[in-house]
Amino acid sequence: MPTRRNHYVVLEIDRTATAGEIKAAYRRLAMVFHPDRNPGNPAAEERFKELALAYAVLGDEDKRAQYDRFGDRSGPGADDNFGIGEDLQLATDFFNAIFGDLFGLGRKKAAGQDLRYTLELDFEEAALGVEKTISFPRQEDCGGCSGTGAEGGAAGLVRCDKCQGQGTIRQRTGFFAARKDCLACGGAGEIPRVRCAGCQGAGLVERTRSYTVRVPAGATAGSTQRVAGEGSPGRRGGPAGDLFVIVRVRPHPFYREEGALLICELPLSPFEAALGAEIELRLLDESVRMKVPPGTQTGAVFRLRGKGIPRPGALRGDAHVKVVVETPAPLSDEARALCERTERLLDGDALPRRELFRRLLGEAPGPAASLDRVRP
């Protein structure tokens, strides 16, 4: 085994350095060469292991005294290594055991849980935009223990005996080793000495949260708004989760949208369609007076410019009004008699498509057919 560098030189300190100066030097240099800050850098990795070994010796009063007297005994029987200089994981564990999650390089932070809220809107609200205050349950830090789960807050936490404060446990299978979160402390490295009575040691309690959502004009079903940090709080310094507000639009009996185009279905009686009519029509946020010309057929579409769905930063779309002639039913005796009389007065010129149909397809006699209604 090659001779190691002098531990005092490695830590860049004098032989007269105090215990506090030794620890401060190790922390300063180990932070610089920590693997998390130097991914894929073998030189930094070796330097980090070298620092861990130097501090393992000089940070211990008895081992330092032995080192000062006899120097580095790196040959057979050396007892100042403990594998720290040969194993990066051991060196990392050693660092974490001393400094915990200092600067985020120790125990893993845990992000808070994301939340989802389905916001139901009327068609008009989604089309024009709306501001809604929603209420939803979410977990928040327990006020009694400041989220630590321990009576007395952080002062009531003690080191987890299962993982020795690491938050993880090393498991070896054959030649392979892996680290997994400690189940006893959930990766925190600490456990409550006495569990908080308010949250039973969870550190979290459920509360109702209110938030005002601003839905832009032209929102469609399934559109999602992300609200950063409104989810559950993170643990061990981790970030809070996000809130995702998902829009659901209630169907409208007469409106539908196609992009920025508003489709409005206009029911008319046969007589309104035949004679013409003047209709007061409300389109989203305004009313218009629409004149339906005589002889309008079902399926006829009329365009109203600029009366459709508003879009942020774009011209407002058009509205298409589609006529649907509604057949009157049921009929009173008087209404039936009037319809029968009207039918007798209508000739082929008034109903040209019906006359054409009967000439082409309705002349061949045949037996009565049994009919099943497919749609109402």
C-alpha positions as CSV (number, residue, x, y, z in Angstrom):
1,M,0.0,0.0,0.0
2,P,1.4,3.4,-0.9
3,T,2.4,5.8,1.9
4,R,-0.4,8.2,2.7
5,R,0.1,12.0,2.9
6,N,0.5,13.5,6.4
7,H,-3.0,14.0,7.9
8,Y,-2.2,17.5,9.0
9,V,-1.2,18.4,5.4
10,V,-4.4,16.8,4.0
11,L,-6.5,19.0,6.3
12,E,-4.3,22.0,5.7
13,I,-3.8,22.7,9.4
14,D,-0.9,23.0,11.9
15,R,0.0,20.3,14.4
16,T,-1.1,22.7,17.1
17,A,-4.6,22.9,15.8
18,T,-7.4,22.6,18.3
19,A,-10.2,20.0,18.0
20,G,-12.6,22.8,16.8
21,E,-10.1,23.9,14.2
22,I,-9.7,20.3,13.0
23,K,-13.4,19.8,12.6
24,A,-13.9,23.2,10.9
25,A,-11.1,22.4,8.4
26,Y,-12.6,19.0,7.6
27,R,-16.0,20.4,7.1
28,R,-14.7,23.2,4.8
29,L,-12.7,20.9,2.6
30,A,-15.1,18.0,2.6
31,M,-17.9,20.3,1.4
32,V,-15.6,21.3,-1.5
33,F,-14.8,17.8,-2.6
34,H,-18.1,16.1,-1.7
35,P,-19.3,13.6,-4.4
36,D,-22.6,15.3,-4.8
37,R,-20.8,18.5,-5.8
38,N,-18.3,16.7,-8.0
39,P,-20.2,14.0,-9.9
40,G,-17.9,11.8,-12.1
41,N,-14.7,13.4,-10.8
42,P,-12.3,10.6,-9.6
43,A,-9.7,13.1,-8.2
44,A,-12.3,14.8,-6.0
45,E,-13.6,11.4,-4.9
46,E,-10.1,10.3,-3.8
47,R,-9.5,13.7,-2.0
48,F,-12.8,13.3,-0.2
49,K,-11.9,9.8,1.0
50,E,-8.5,11.1,2.1
51,L,-10.1,13.9,4.1
52,A,-12.4,11.4,5.8
53,L,-9.5,9.3,6.8
54,A,-7.5,12.3,8.1
55,Y,-10.4,13.5,10.3
56,A,-11.1,10.0,11.5
57,V,-7.6,9.9,13.0
58,L,-7.1,13.6,14.1
59,G,-10.7,14.0,15.2
60,D,-10.3,11.3,17.8
61,E,-8.1,12.4,20.8
62,D,-6.6,8.9,21.4
63,K,-5.9,8.2,17.7
64,R,-4.4,11.7,17.2
65,A,-2.0,11.1,20.1
66,Q,-1.0,7.8,18.7
67,Y,-0.5,9.3,15.2
68,D,1.6,12.2,16.6
69,R,3.8,9.7,18.4
70,F,4.2,6.9,15.8
71,G,3.1,8.5,12.6
72,D,1.1,6.7,9.8
73,R,1.3,2.9,10.2
74,S,-0.2,2.0,6.8
75,G,1.4,-1.4,6.6
76,P,0.0,-4.7,7.8
77,G,-1.9,-4.3,11.1
78,A,-2.6,-0.6,10.6
79,D,-5.7,0.4,12.6
80,D,-6.2,4.0,11.7
81,N,-8.1,3.4,8.4
82,F,-11.3,1.5,9.3
83,G,-12.0,1.2,5.5
84,I,-12.9,4.9,5.2
85,G,-10.1,5.7,2.8
86,E,-10.9,2.7,0.6
87,D,-14.7,3.1,0.3
88,L,-16.5,6.2,-1.0
89,Q,-19.8,5.1,0.7
90,L,-18.2,4.7,4.0
91,A,-16.5,8.1,3.7
92,T,-19.8,9.7,2.7
93,D,-21.5,8.0,5.7
94,F,-18.8,9.3,8.0
95,F,-19.4,12.9,6.7
96,N,-23.2,12.6,7.1
97,A,-22.8,11.2,10.6
98,I,-20.9,14.3,11.7
99,F,-22.7,17.0,9.9
100,G,-26.1,15.5,9.2
101,D,-27.9,17.1,6.2
102,L,-25.7,20.2,6.3
103,F,-26.2,22.2,3.1
104,G,-28.5,19.5,1.8
105,L,-25.7,16.9,1.3
106,G,-26.8,14.5,4.1
107,R,-30.2,12.9,4.6
108,K,-32.5,13.2,1.6
109,K,-35.1,16.0,1.5
110,A,-38.6,14.9,0.8
111,A,-40.9,17.0,-1.5
112,G,-44.5,17.5,-0.4
113,Q,-47.3,15.7,-2.1
114,D,-49.0,17.2,-5.1
115,L,-52.7,17.8,-4.9
116,R,-55.4,17.8,-7.5
117,Y,-58.7,19.7,-7.5
118,T,-61.5,19.4,-10.1
119,L,-63.2,22.7,-10.6
120,E,-66.6,22.5,-12.3
121,L,-67.7,25.5,-14.3
122,D,-70.8,26.5,-16.2
123,F,-70.2,26.9,-20.0
124,E,-70.4,30.7,-19.7
125,E,-67.9,30.8,-16.9
126,A,-65.4,28.8,-18.8
127,A,-65.9,30.8,-22.0
128,L,-65.7,34.3,-20.4
129,G,-63.3,33.5,-17.6
130,V,-64.1,33.6,-13.9
131,E,-62.5,33.9,-10.5
132,K,-63.4,31.2,-8.0
133,T,-62.5,30.6,-4.4
134,I,-62.0,26.9,-3.8
135,S,-61.6,25.0,-0.6
136,F,-59.7,21.7,-0.3
137,P,-58.2,19.6,2.5
138,R,-54.4,19.4,2.7
139,Q,-51.8,18.4,5.2
140,E,-49.9,21.2,6.9
141,D,-47.2,21.3,9.6
142,C,-48.5,20.6,13.1
143,G,-48.4,23.9,15.0
144,G,-47.9,22.1,18.3
145,C,-44.5,20.5,17.3
146,S,-43.6,22.8,14.3
147,G,-43.8,19.8,12.0
148,T,-41.3,17.7,13.8
149,G,-43.7,15.1,15.3
150,A,-42.0,15.5,18.8
151,E,-43.3,17.1,21.9
152,G,-41.3,20.3,22.4
153,G,-40.5,20.6,18.7
154,A,-36.9,20.1,17.4
155,A,-35.6,19.9,20.9
156,G,-37.6,16.8,21.4
157,L,-35.9,14.8,18.6
158,V,-33.3,12.2,19.2
159,R,-31.0,10.3,16.9
160,C,-32.6,7.2,15.3
161,D,-30.8,4.1,16.7
162,K,-31.7,1.9,13.7
163,C,-29.7,4.1,11.2
164,Q,-27.5,6.0,13.6
165,G,-28.9,9.3,12.4
166,Q,-28.1,8.6,8.8
167,G,-31.7,8.3,7.5
168,T,-30.6,5.3,5.4
169,I,-29.5,1.8,6.0
170,R,-26.9,0.0,4.0
171,Q,-27.9,-3.4,2.7
172,R,-25.5,-5.8,1.1
173,T,-26.4,-8.6,-1.2
174,G,-23.4,-10.6,-2.4
175,F,-21.0,-8.2,-4.0
176,F,-23.5,-5.4,-4.3
177,A,-24.5,-2.9,-1.6
178,A,-27.3,-0.3,-1.7
179,R,-28.7,2.2,0.7
180,K,-32.4,2.4,1.5
181,D,-34.5,4.8,3.6
182,C,-34.6,3.8,7.2
183,L,-38.1,2.6,8.0
184,A,-37.9,3.5,11.6
185,C,-37.4,7.2,11.0
186,G,-38.7,7.5,7.5
187,G,-35.3,8.8,6.3
188,A,-35.2,11.7,8.8
189,G,-32.4,10.3,10.9
190,E,-34.2,11.4,14.0
191,I,-37.3,10.2,15.9
192,P,-39.4,11.9,18.6
193,R,-38.4,11.2,22.2
194,V,-42.1,11.7,23.0
195,R,-44.7,11.8,20.2
196,C,-46.6,15.0,19.7
197,A,-50.2,14.5,21.0
198,G,-51.6,16.8,18.4
199,C,-50.4,14.9,15.3
200,Q,-49.5,11.5,16.9
201,G,-45.9,12.0,15.8
202,A,-46.7,12.5,12.1
203,G,-45.7,16.1,12.1
204,L,-48.7,16.9,9.9
205,V,-52.4,17.7,10.4
206,E,-55.2,18.0,7.9
207,R,-56.7,21.5,7.5
208,T,-59.0,23.1,5.0
209,R,-57.2,25.5,2.7
210,S,-58.9,28.2,0.6
211,Y,-57.4,29.6,-2.6
212,T,-58.7,31.9,-5.3
213,V,-58.3,30.6,-8.8
214,R,-58.4,32.9,-11.8
215,V,-59.6,30.9,-14.8
216,P,-58.8,32.7,-18.1
217,A,-61.4,33.2,-20.8
218,G,-61.7,30.3,-23.2
219,A,-60.9,27.6,-20.7
220,T,-61.7,24.2,-22.0
221,A,-62.6,20.9,-20.3
222,G,-59.4,19.3,-19.1
223,S,-57.3,22.5,-19.0
224,T,-55.0,22.5,-16.0
225,Q,-53.7,25.3,-13.9
226,R,-50.6,24.6,-11.7
227,V,-50.3,26.5,-8.5
228,A,-46.7,26.2,-7.2
229,G,-46.3,25.4,-3.5
230,E,-50.0,25.0,-2.6
231,G,-49.7,21.2,-2.1
232,S,-48.6,19.5,1.1
233,P,-45.5,20.8,2.8
234,G,-42.1,19.1,2.2
235,R,-40.2,17.2,4.9
236,R,-36.7,17.8,6.1
237,G,-36.3,21.1,4.2
238,G,-37.8,19.7,1.0
239,P,-40.1,21.8,-1.2
240,A,-43.8,21.9,-0.9
241,G,-45.9,20.1,-3.4
242,D,-48.0,21.8,-6.1
243,L,-51.8,22.2,-6.5
244,F,-53.2,21.2,-9.9
245,V,-56.6,22.7,-10.7
246,I,-58.4,20.7,-13.5
247,V,-61.3,22.4,-15.2
248,R,-64.5,20.4,-15.9
249,V,-67.2,22.2,-18.0
250,R,-70.8,21.4,-17.4
251,P,-72.6,20.7,-20.7
252,H,-75.0,23.4,-21.9
253,P,-78.3,22.5,-23.5
254,F,-77.8,24.9,-26.4
255,Y,-74.2,26.0,-26.5
256,R,-71.0,24.2,-27.6
257,E,-67.6,25.4,-28.7
258,E,-65.3,24.6,-31.5
259,G,-62.1,26.5,-30.8
260,A,-63.0,30.2,-30.7
261,L,-66.3,29.4,-32.5
262,L,-69.5,29.4,-30.4
263,I,-72.2,27.1,-31.8
264,C,-75.7,28.0,-30.6
265,E,-78.6,25.8,-31.4
266,L,-81.8,27.8,-32.0
267,P,-85.1,25.9,-31.8
268,L,-88.0,27.3,-33.9
269,S,-91.5,26.2,-34.4
270,P,-92.5,25.1,-37.9
271,F,-94.6,28.3,-38.2
272,E,-91.7,30.6,-37.1
273,A,-89.4,28.9,-39.6
274,A,-92.1,29.2,-42.4
275,L,-93.2,32.7,-41.7
276,G,-90.0,34.2,-40.3
277,A,-89.4,35.5,-36.8
278,E,-87.5,38.0,-34.8
279,I,-85.7,36.4,-31.9
280,E,-84.1,37.9,-28.8
281,L,-81.0,35.8,-28.4
282,R,-78.5,35.9,-25.6
283,L,-74.9,35.0,-26.6
284,L,-72.7,34.6,-23.5
285,D,-72.3,38.1,-22.2
286,E,-74.7,40.1,-24.4
287,S,-78.1,39.9,-26.1
288,V,-78.7,40.4,-29.8
289,R,-81.9,40.7,-31.9
290,M,-81.9,38.2,-34.7
291,K,-84.2,38.2,-37.7
292,V,-84.9,34.7,-39.1
293,P,-86.1,35.0,-42.7
294,P,-89.3,33.3,-43.9
295,G,-88.8,29.7,-45.2
296,T,-85.8,28.9,-43.0
297,Q,-85.0,25.2,-43.1
298,T,-83.7,23.1,-40.2
299,G,-79.9,23.0,-40.2
300,A,-79.6,26.5,-41.6
301,V,-76.6,28.3,-40.0
302,F,-76.3,32.1,-39.4
303,R,-73.0,33.8,-38.5
304,L,-72.7,36.6,-36.0
305,R,-69.3,38.1,-36.2
306,G,-67.3,38.7,-33.0
307,K,-69.9,37.1,-30.7
308,G,-68.1,33.9,-30.0
309,I,-65.5,32.7,-27.5
310,P,-63.0,35.3,-26.3
311,R,-59.3,34.3,-26.4
312,P,-56.6,36.2,-24.5
313,G,-54.4,38.1,-26.9
314,A,-56.5,37.3,-29.9
315,L,-59.6,38.6,-31.7
316,R,-62.9,37.2,-30.4
317,G,-64.3,34.4,-32.4
318,D,-67.7,34.3,-34.2
319,A,-71.0,32.7,-33.2
320,H,-72.8,30.3,-35.5
321,V,-76.5,30.0,-34.9
322,K,-77.9,26.7,-36.1
323,V,-81.7,26.5,-36.7
324,V,-83.5,23.3,-35.5
325,V,-87.2,23.2,-36.4
326,E,-89.0,21.6,-33.5
327,T,-92.0,19.5,-34.3
328,P,-95.0,20.3,-32.0
329,A,-96.1,17.4,-29.9
330,P,-98.5,16.5,-28.4
331,L,-101.3,18.4,-30.0
332,S,-104.7,19.5,-28.7
333,D,-107.7,18.6,-30.8
334,E,-108.0,22.2,-32.0
335,A,-104.3,22.4,-32.9
336,R,-104.5,19.0,-34.7
337,A,-107.5,20.3,-36.7
338,L,-105.6,23.4,-37.6
339,C,-102.5,21.5,-38.7
340,E,-104.6,19.1,-40.8
341,R,-106.2,22.1,-42.5
342,T,-102.8,23.7,-43.1
343,E,-101.4,20.5,-44.6
344,R,-104.3,20.3,-47.1
345,L,-103.5,23.9,-48.1
346,L,-99.8,23.2,-48.8
347,D,-99.0,22.2,-52.4
348,G,-95.9,20.8,-54.0
349,D,-94.3,24.3,-54.5
350,A,-94.3,24.8,-50.7
351,L,-92.7,21.5,-50.0
352,P,-90.4,20.8,-53.0
353,R,-88.0,18.3,-51.3
354,R,-90.9,16.2,-49.9
355,E,-92.4,16.1,-53.4
356,L,-89.1,15.0,-54.9
357,F,-88.6,12.3,-52.3
358,R,-92.1,10.9,-52.9
359,R,-91.6,10.8,-56.7
360,L,-88.2,9.1,-56.4
361,L,-88.6,6.8,-53.4
362,G,-92.1,6.8,-52.2
363,E,-94.1,5.5,-55.2
364,A,-93.7,1.7,-54.8
365,P,-96.5,0.2,-52.6
366,G,-95.7,-2.4,-50.1
367,P,-96.6,-4.0,-46.8
368,A,-96.6,-1.9,-43.7
369,A,-93.2,-2.0,-42.0
370,S,-92.6,-2.4,-38.3
371,L,-90.6,0.6,-37.0
372,D,-88.2,0.8,-34.1
373,R,-87.2,4.3,-32.9
374,V,-83.4,4.7,-32.8
375,R,-83.2,8.2,-31.4
376,P,-85.9,10.3,-29.7
